[in-house]
């Protein structure tokens, strides 16, 4: 609603104007009445008016000076002058100052007053709509420019190109900081919320980055990973720490960060490659850290690639995970080798018990471990699962388990349903069911549930009278805003547009 202020030194005029205005029809709110311009101006400094109706001749401050100062406070304010027959010279001055219209006191009628006020309301609406369109246009232009910069940054970091090098050398002539921010506990997030949720989360993190660093460049460089480029003149180690804190605070997640500082532009690919060491550092030092680049450390602590693997003489019957964890702890800066060792040990134990596809699924789990303790936990879980299986895991047995699980899921997917609940139903461990489900469906459990729920939502939205919040509840989503974001991410259309049009805006599904 629009605020209306009335100013006149005659109480009866103020009363008559207030009584004549069609407040509800015009969507107006009475914001105060004053006997002179000085009182009105003090009030306008606290709460600016959308429409100001003022007499011209008043004590202390006349209507012309009030118009000038009110427009200075808020140029969009619409001023309607109230004049006498002999005030036409003043009216002309008021129009020059930006008054919208005028009313003669002697002939003022409610119809005329509401017609003039209605014109002000329409003008405000048109200006608001134009400003909104202009804002969208500018944002669109900024977005296109930003996307081009992000694409150029991708190409530059992948392989230096002469044209781009010159462009970025000018943009970052004082040097730069290249920051890699990686989500901690990514696999847990994927298992609990799904890939779509993580994708939305990364988009939100990028938005936070641009709000904090509007002159920076950033893009989602991998699953759960951001690459951010900052001008060295406005960035430092302290700035990286502040940015990390802000990203974590607004997203509710933990991040591990690695960054490389360069005092002059260049060496883009080398800097990008170095920031990958954040994963090695996190693996041995723990999640949530900030790791500064040091070229001298590249390659430090790595073992000779031809050296015999420490697991080659393992006695399979005597494997003790804590012992291997201590040995791996001493192999710092060689995360990949440690993971290969763990995979070899597990494979050697269960190569005759598990089918190759299932062994591969466990291998993929080990390779995604973010920290050494997490790798140890995955290895222990895998061993426990493997020892409970028959000596040969037949494909038909796996398919039978998943078939039973699918039937259970389809009966209950619109209700609260967890991985543990389904694993209990088919009488296997949560970890083993997760591996088996991913192997059979190529999807995480929660992503499969979300696909079912969105498909059901599309079916329900076929009824154009369906309320979006009702569809969200009926398909198992407790948060209608989150449901809407997921729905648009999967279909390219909001639930409202899908319900009204019966089809996605883009004509095809979007998973970008």
C-alpha positions as CSV (number, residue, x, y, z in Angstrom):
1,X,0.0,0.0,0.0
2,X,1.1,3.6,-0.7
3,X,1.5,6.1,2.1
4,X,-0.4,9.4,1.9
5,X,0.4,12.6,3.9
6,X,-2.0,15.6,4.1
7,X,-0.6,19.1,5.0
8,X,-2.9,22.1,5.4
9,X,-3.1,24.8,8.1
10,X,-6.9,24.6,8.0
11,X,-8.2,21.6,10.0
12,X,-11.5,21.5,8.1
13,X,-9.6,21.1,4.8
14,X,-7.5,18.3,6.2
15,X,-10.6,16.6,7.5
16,X,-12.5,17.0,4.2
17,X,-9.6,15.6,2.1
18,X,-9.2,12.6,4.5
19,X,-12.9,11.8,4.3
20,X,-13.1,12.1,0.6
21,X,-10.2,9.7,-0.4
22,X,-11.2,6.2,-1.4
23,X,-8.5,4.6,0.6
24,X,-9.3,0.9,0.2
25,X,-10.1,1.1,-3.6
26,X,-6.8,2.9,-4.3
27,X,-4.8,0.7,-1.9
28,X,-3.7,3.7,0.1
29,X,-2.6,4.1,3.8
30,X,-3.1,7.3,5.8
31,X,0.4,8.2,7.1
32,X,-0.4,11.5,8.9
33,X,-1.7,15.0,8.7
34,X,0.1,18.3,9.6
35,X,-0.7,22.0,10.0
36,X,2.5,23.3,8.3
37,X,5.4,22.3,6.1
38,X,8.0,22.3,8.9
39,X,6.1,19.6,10.9
40,X,5.4,17.6,7.8
41,X,9.1,17.7,6.7
42,X,10.2,16.3,10.1
43,X,7.8,13.4,9.7
44,X,8.8,12.8,6.1
45,X,12.5,12.4,7.2
46,X,11.4,9.5,9.3
47,X,8.8,8.0,6.9
48,X,8.8,9.3,3.3
49,X,5.4,9.6,1.6
50,X,4.4,8.1,-1.7
51,X,1.8,10.8,-2.2
52,X,2.0,14.2,-0.5
53,X,-1.1,16.5,-0.6
54,X,-0.1,20.0,0.6
55,X,-1.5,23.5,0.7
56,X,0.7,26.1,-0.9
57,X,0.4,29.0,1.6
58,X,1.1,27.9,5.2
59,X,3.1,29.3,8.2
60,X,6.6,28.3,9.1
61,X,7.2,26.5,5.7
62,X,5.0,26.9,2.7
63,X,4.0,24.2,0.3
64,X,6.6,25.1,-2.4
65,X,9.5,24.7,0.0
66,X,8.0,21.5,1.4
67,X,7.7,20.2,-2.2
68,X,11.3,21.0,-2.9
69,X,12.6,19.3,0.2
70,X,10.3,16.3,0.0
71,X,11.4,15.6,-3.5
72,X,15.0,15.9,-2.4
73,X,14.3,13.3,0.3
74,X,12.5,11.0,-2.2
75,X,12.3,12.0,-5.8
76,X,9.6,9.5,-6.5
77,X,7.1,11.2,-4.2
78,X,4.0,12.5,-6.0
79,X,3.0,16.0,-4.8
80,X,-0.6,17.3,-5.2
81,X,-0.8,21.1,-4.5
82,X,-3.9,22.7,-3.0
83,X,-4.4,26.2,-4.2
84,X,-6.7,29.2,-4.1
85,X,-7.9,31.1,-7.2
86,X,-5.1,33.7,-6.7
87,X,-2.3,31.1,-6.3
88,X,-1.7,30.2,-10.0
89,X,1.8,31.8,-10.0
90,X,2.7,29.5,-7.1
91,X,1.1,26.5,-8.8
92,X,3.4,27.1,-11.8
93,X,6.4,27.2,-9.5
94,X,5.2,24.0,-7.9
95,X,4.9,22.2,-11.2
96,X,8.4,23.3,-12.0
97,X,9.6,21.8,-8.7
98,X,8.0,18.5,-9.6
99,X,4.4,18.6,-8.4
100,X,2.2,16.2,-10.1
101,X,-1.1,18.2,-10.2
102,X,-3.1,20.7,-8.3
103,X,-6.6,21.2,-6.8
104,X,-8.6,24.4,-6.3
105,X,-10.0,24.6,-2.7
106,X,-13.1,26.4,-3.8
107,X,-14.2,23.8,-6.3
108,X,-12.7,20.6,-4.8
109,X,-14.9,17.6,-5.2
110,X,-14.3,14.0,-4.1
111,X,-14.5,12.7,-7.7
112,X,-11.8,15.1,-8.9
113,X,-9.6,14.5,-5.8
114,X,-9.8,10.7,-6.3
115,X,-9.2,11.1,-10.1
116,X,-6.0,13.1,-9.4
117,X,-4.8,10.7,-6.7
118,X,-5.6,7.7,-8.9
119,X,-3.4,9.3,-11.6
120,X,-0.6,9.5,-9.0
121,X,-1.1,5.8,-8.0
122,X,-1.0,4.7,-11.7
123,X,2.2,6.8,-12.3
124,X,3.8,5.2,-9.2
125,X,2.9,1.7,-10.5
126,X,4.2,2.4,-14.0
127,X,7.5,3.8,-12.6
128,X,7.8,0.8,-10.2
129,X,7.3,-1.6,-13.1
130,X,9.7,0.2,-15.3
131,X,12.3,0.3,-12.6
132,X,11.8,-3.4,-12.1
133,X,12.2,-4.2,-15.8
134,X,15.3,-2.0,-15.9
135,X,16.7,-3.8,-12.9
136,X,16.1,-7.2,-14.5
137,X,17.7,-6.0,-17.7
138,X,20.8,-4.7,-15.8
139,X,21.0,-7.9,-13.8
140,X,20.7,-9.9,-17.1
141,X,23.5,-7.8,-18.6
142,X,25.6,-8.3,-15.5
143,X,24.8,-12.0,-15.5
144,X,25.9,-12.4,-19.2
145,X,29.1,-10.5,-18.5
146,X,29.8,-12.6,-15.4
147,X,29.1,-15.8,-17.2
148,X,31.5,-14.8,-20.0
149,X,34.2,-14.0,-17.4
150,X,33.6,-17.4,-15.7
151,X,33.9,-19.2,-19.0
152,X,37.1,-17.3,-19.8
153,X,38.5,-18.2,-16.3
154,X,37.7,-21.8,-16.9
155,X,39.6,-21.8,-20.2
156,X,42.5,-19.8,-18.7
157,X,43.0,-22.2,-15.8
158,X,42.7,-25.2,-18.0
159,X,45.4,-24.0,-20.4
160,X,46.9,-20.6,-20.8
161,X,45.8,-18.8,-23.9
162,X,47.6,-15.7,-25.2
163,X,44.5,-13.5,-25.7
164,X,43.0,-14.4,-22.3
165,X,46.4,-14.1,-20.6
166,X,46.6,-10.5,-21.8
167,X,43.0,-9.7,-20.7
168,X,43.5,-11.2,-17.2
169,X,46.9,-9.6,-16.8
170,X,45.3,-6.2,-17.1
171,X,42.4,-7.2,-14.8
172,X,44.8,-8.6,-12.2
173,X,47.9,-6.5,-12.8
174,X,48.6,-6.4,-9.0
175,X,48.4,-10.1,-8.7
176,X,45.7,-12.5,-7.5
177,X,44.5,-15.1,-5.0
178,X,43.1,-18.3,-6.5
179,X,40.9,-20.1,-3.9
180,X,39.5,-23.6,-4.0
181,X,36.7,-24.2,-1.6
182,X,35.5,-27.8,-1.1
183,X,32.4,-29.0,0.8
184,X,33.3,-31.2,3.7
185,X,31.3,-34.5,4.2
186,X,30.1,-34.3,0.6
187,X,29.1,-37.9,0.4
188,X,27.0,-37.6,3.5
189,X,25.2,-34.6,2.0
190,X,24.6,-36.6,-1.2
191,X,23.3,-39.5,0.7
192,X,21.1,-37.5,2.9
193,X,19.8,-34.8,0.5
194,X,20.8,-35.8,-3.0
195,X,22.6,-34.3,-5.9
196,X,20.0,-31.7,-6.7
197,X,20.3,-30.3,-3.2
198,X,24.1,-30.1,-3.4
199,X,23.7,-28.4,-6.8
200,X,21.4,-25.8,-5.3
201,X,23.8,-25.4,-2.4
202,X,26.7,-24.7,-4.7
203,X,24.6,-22.1,-6.5
204,X,23.8,-20.4,-3.2
205,X,27.5,-20.5,-2.2
206,X,28.4,-18.8,-5.5
207,X,25.8,-16.1,-4.9
208,X,27.2,-15.4,-1.4
209,X,30.7,-15.1,-2.9
210,X,29.5,-12.5,-5.4
211,X,27.7,-10.5,-2.8
212,X,30.9,-10.5,-0.7
213,X,33.3,-10.0,-3.7
214,X,31.4,-8.4,-6.5
215,X,34.7,-7.8,-8.5
216,X,35.8,-11.4,-8.1
217,X,35.2,-14.3,-10.5
218,X,33.9,-17.7,-9.4
219,X,32.4,-20.9,-10.7
220,X,31.4,-24.4,-9.7
221,X,34.4,-26.4,-10.8
222,X,33.3,-29.9,-9.7
223,X,30.9,-31.6,-7.4
224,X,30.9,-29.8,-4.1
225,X,33.8,-27.5,-5.2
226,X,34.2,-23.8,-6.0
227,X,37.1,-22.0,-7.7
228,X,37.3,-18.3,-6.8
229,X,39.6,-15.6,-8.3
230,X,40.3,-12.4,-6.3
231,X,42.3,-9.3,-7.0
232,X,45.3,-9.3,-4.6
233,X,44.8,-5.6,-3.9
234,X,41.5,-6.4,-2.1
235,X,42.3,-9.8,-0.8
236,X,44.6,-11.4,1.7
237,X,44.9,-14.4,4.0
238,X,42.6,-12.6,6.4
239,X,40.1,-11.9,3.6
240,X,40.1,-15.6,2.6
241,X,39.3,-16.5,6.3
242,X,36.5,-14.0,6.4
243,X,35.1,-15.2,3.1
244,X,35.2,-18.8,4.3
245,X,33.4,-17.9,7.5
246,X,30.7,-16.0,5.6
247,X,30.1,-18.8,3.1
248,X,29.8,-21.4,6.0
249,X,27.5,-19.1,8.0
250,X,25.0,-18.5,5.2
251,X,25.0,-22.1,3.9
252,X,25.3,-24.0,7.2
253,X,28.1,-26.3,5.8
254,X,31.8,-26.8,6.5
255,X,34.4,-26.0,3.9
256,X,38.0,-26.9,3.4
257,X,39.9,-24.1,1.6
258,X,43.2,-24.0,-0.2
259,X,44.6,-20.9,-1.9
260,X,47.6,-19.7,-3.9
261,X,48.7,-16.1,-3.9
262,X,50.6,-14.6,-6.8
263,X,52.1,-11.1,-6.7
264,X,51.8,-10.7,-10.5
265,X,49.5,-12.2,-13.1
266,X,50.4,-15.5,-14.8
267,X,51.1,-19.1,-13.9
268,X,47.3,-19.7,-13.9
269,X,47.3,-23.4,-14.6
270,X,50.1,-24.0,-12.0
271,X,48.2,-22.1,-9.4
272,X,45.0,-24.0,-10.1
273,X,46.8,-27.3,-9.9
274,X,48.4,-26.4,-6.6
275,X,45.0,-25.5,-5.0
276,X,44.0,-29.2,-5.5
277,X,46.4,-30.0,-2.6
278,X,43.6,-28.8,-0.3
279,X,42.3,-32.4,-0.7
280,X,45.6,-33.9,0.4
281,X,45.9,-31.5,3.3
282,X,42.3,-32.2,4.4
283,X,42.8,-36.0,4.2
284,X,45.7,-35.9,6.7
285,X,45.0,-32.8,8.8
286,X,41.2,-33.0,9.0
287,X,38.3,-31.0,7.5
288,X,37.5,-27.4,7.8
289,X,41.0,-26.0,7.4
290,X,42.6,-23.1,5.4
291,X,45.8,-24.1,3.5
292,X,48.0,-21.5,2.0
293,X,50.0,-22.2,-1.1
294,X,53.8,-22.8,-0.9
295,X,55.5,-23.9,-4.1
296,X,58.3,-25.5,-2.1
297,X,55.8,-28.0,-0.7
298,X,54.7,-29.4,-4.0
299,X,55.7,-33.0,-4.2
300,X,57.1,-33.0,-0.7
301,X,56.7,-36.3,1.2
302,X,55.7,-38.3,-1.8
303,X,57.1,-41.8,-2.1
304,X,58.9,-43.0,-5.2
305,X,56.3,-44.3,-7.6
306,X,58.3,-47.5,-8.3
307,X,58.6,-48.4,-4.6
308,X,56.9,-51.6,-3.6
309,X,53.5,-51.1,-2.1
310,X,53.3,-51.6,1.7
311,X,50.3,-53.9,1.3
312,X,52.0,-56.4,-0.9
313,X,52.9,-58.8,1.9
314,X,49.8,-58.4,4.0
315,X,48.6,-61.4,5.9
316,X,44.9,-61.3,5.1
317,X,43.9,-63.1,8.2
318,X,45.8,-60.7,10.4
319,X,44.7,-57.4,9.0
320,X,44.4,-54.7,11.8
321,X,43.0,-51.5,10.5
322,X,44.5,-49.2,13.2
323,X,48.0,-50.5,12.3
324,X,47.5,-49.6,8.7
325,X,46.1,-46.2,9.6
326,X,49.2,-45.4,11.6
327,X,51.4,-46.4,8.6
328,X,49.3,-44.4,6.2
329,X,49.5,-41.4,8.6
330,X,53.2,-41.4,8.0
331,X,52.7,-41.2,4.2
332,X,51.5,-37.6,4.2
333,X,51.0,-35.7,0.9
334,X,50.2,-39.0,-0.9
335,X,46.5,-39.4,-0.4
336,X,45.8,-41.3,-3.6
337,X,48.4,-43.9,-2.8
338,X,46.9,-44.4,0.7
339,X,43.5,-44.9,-0.9
340,X,44.8,-47.4,-3.4
341,X,46.5,-49.3,-0.6
342,X,43.2,-49.5,1.3
343,X,41.4,-50.7,-1.8
344,X,44.0,-53.3,-2.5
345,X,43.7,-54.7,1.0
346,X,39.9,-54.9,0.8
347,X,40.0,-56.5,-2.6
348,X,42.5,-59.1,-1.5
349,X,40.2,-60.1,1.4
350,X,36.9,-60.3,-0.5
351,X,37.8,-60.9,-4.2
352,X,36.2,-64.4,-3.9
353,X,33.2,-63.2,-1.9
354,X,32.0,-60.2,-3.8
355,X,31.2,-59.9,-7.5
356,X,33.5,-57.5,-9.4
357,X,30.8,-54.8,-9.8
358,X,30.3,-54.7,-6.0
359,X,34.0,-54.6,-5.4
360,X,34.2,-51.6,-7.7
361,X,31.4,-49.9,-5.8
362,X,33.4,-50.3,-2.5
363,X,36.5,-49.0,-4.3
364,X,34.7,-45.9,-5.4
365,X,33.6,-45.3,-1.8
366,X,37.2,-45.6,-0.6
367,X,38.4,-43.2,-3.2
368,X,35.9,-40.6,-2.1
369,X,37.0,-40.7,1.5
370,X,37.8,-37.1,2.6
371,X,39.9,-37.9,5.7
372,X,42.1,-40.7,6.9
373,X,39.7,-41.6,9.8
374,X,36.8,-41.7,7.4
375,X,38.8,-44.1,5.2
376,X,39.3,-46.3,8.2
377,X,35.6,-46.2,9.0
378,X,34.7,-47.1,5.5
379,X,37.2,-50.0,5.5
380,X,35.8,-51.3,8.7
381,X,32.2,-51.1,7.5
382,X,33.2,-52.8,4.2
383,X,34.9,-55.6,6.1
384,X,32.0,-56.2,8.4
385,X,29.6,-56.3,5.4
386,X,31.8,-58.6,3.4
387,X,32.2,-61.1,6.2
388,X,28.4,-61.4,6.6
389,X,27.9,-62.3,2.9
390,X,27.9,-65.7,1.4
391,X,31.2,-66.7,-0.2
392,X,30.0,-65.8,-3.7
393,X,27.6,-62.9,-4.1
394,X,25.4,-63.8,-7.0
395,X,23.8,-61.2,-9.2
396,X,20.4,-62.8,-8.7
397,X,20.7,-62.3,-4.9
398,X,21.5,-58.6,-5.4
399,X,18.6,-58.1,-7.7
400,X,16.2,-59.8,-5.4
401,X,17.3,-57.5,-2.5
402,X,16.9,-54.4,-4.6
403,X,13.5,-55.6,-6.0
404,X,12.2,-56.0,-2.5
405,X,13.6,-52.6,-1.5
406,X,12.0,-50.9,-4.6
407,X,8.6,-52.3,-3.7
408,X,8.9,-51.0,-0.2
409,X,10.1,-47.6,-1.4
410,X,7.2,-47.2,-3.9
411,X,4.7,-47.9,-1.2
412,X,6.1,-45.2,1.1
413,X,8.1,-42.6,-0.9
414,X,5.7,-39.8,-0.1
415,X,6.2,-40.4,3.7
416,X,9.3,-40.1,5.8
417,X,11.7,-42.7,4.5
418,X,15.3,-43.1,5.3
419,X,18.1,-45.3,4.0
420,X,18.3,-47.1,7.3
421,X,14.6,-47.9,7.2
422,X,14.8,-49.6,3.8
423,X,18.1,-51.4,4.8
424,X,16.4,-52.8,7.9
425,X,13.4,-53.9,5.7
426,X,15.7,-56.0,3.5
427,X,17.9,-57.2,6.4
428,X,21.3,-55.9,5.4
429,X,23.5,-53.1,6.7
430,X,22.9,-49.5,5.8
431,X,26.3,-49.2,4.2
432,X,26.0,-52.4,2.1
433,X,22.5,-51.4,1.0
434,X,23.8,-48.0,-0.1
435,X,26.5,-49.6,-2.2
436,X,24.2,-52.2,-3.6
437,X,21.4,-49.6,-4.4
438,X,23.9,-47.3,-6.2
439,X,25.3,-50.2,-8.2
440,X,21.8,-51.4,-9.3
441,X,20.2,-48.0,-10.0
442,X,23.1,-45.7,-10.8
443,X,21.5,-43.3,-8.3
444,X,21.9,-42.3,-4.6
445,X,19.0,-43.5,-2.5
446,X,17.7,-39.9,-1.9
447,X,18.0,-38.9,-5.5
448,X,15.8,-41.9,-6.4
449,X,13.2,-40.8,-3.8
450,X,13.3,-37.2,-5.1
451,X,12.7,-38.4,-8.7
452,X,9.7,-40.4,-7.6
453,X,8.3,-37.4,-5.6
454,X,8.8,-34.9,-8.4
455,X,7.1,-37.3,-10.9
456,X,4.2,-37.6,-8.5
457,X,4.1,-33.8,-8.1
458,X,3.9,-33.3,-11.9
459,X,1.0,-35.7,-11.9
460,X,-0.8,-33.8,-9.1
461,X,-0.1,-30.4,-10.7
462,X,-2.1,-31.7,-13.7
463,X,-5.1,-30.5,-11.7
464,X,-5.0,-26.8,-12.2
465,X,-6.9,-26.2,-9.0
466,X,-4.1,-27.8,-6.9
467,X,-2.4,-25.5,-4.5
468,X,1.4,-25.8,-4.6
469,X,1.8,-26.2,-0.8
470,X,-0.8,-29.0,-0.9
471,X,1.2,-30.8,-3.7
472,X,4.4,-30.3,-1.7
473,X,2.8,-31.9,1.4
474,X,1.3,-34.8,-0.6
475,X,4.6,-35.7,-2.2
476,X,6.6,-35.7,1.0
477,X,8.2,-32.2,1.0
478,X,7.7,-30.3,4.3
479,X,9.2,-27.0,2.9
480,X,7.2,-25.6,0.0
481,X,10.1,-23.2,-1.0
482,X,12.6,-26.0,-1.1
483,X,10.1,-28.1,-3.1
484,X,9.7,-25.2,-5.6
485,X,13.5,-24.9,-6.1
486,X,14.0,-28.6,-6.6
487,X,11.0,-28.8,-9.0
488,X,12.4,-25.9,-11.1
489,X,15.9,-27.5,-11.1
490,X,14.5,-30.7,-12.4
491,X,11.8,-29.5,-14.9
492,X,12.9,-26.0,-15.9
493,X,9.6,-24.6,-14.7
494,X,8.2,-23.5,-11.3
495,X,5.3,-25.6,-9.9
496,X,2.9,-22.6,-10.5
497,X,3.9,-22.3,-14.2
498,X,3.8,-26.1,-14.6
499,X,0.3,-26.2,-13.1
500,X,-1.0,-23.3,-15.2
501,X,0.7,-24.3,-18.5
502,X,1.0,-28.1,-18.0
503,X,4.5,-28.0,-19.4
504,X,8.0,-26.9,-18.6
505,X,8.9,-23.4,-19.7
506,X,12.0,-24.6,-21.6
507,X,10.2,-27.5,-23.2
508,X,12.7,-29.9,-21.8
509,X,14.1,-30.9,-18.4
510,X,17.0,-28.9,-17.0
511,X,19.5,-30.4,-14.6
512,X,22.1,-27.6,-14.9
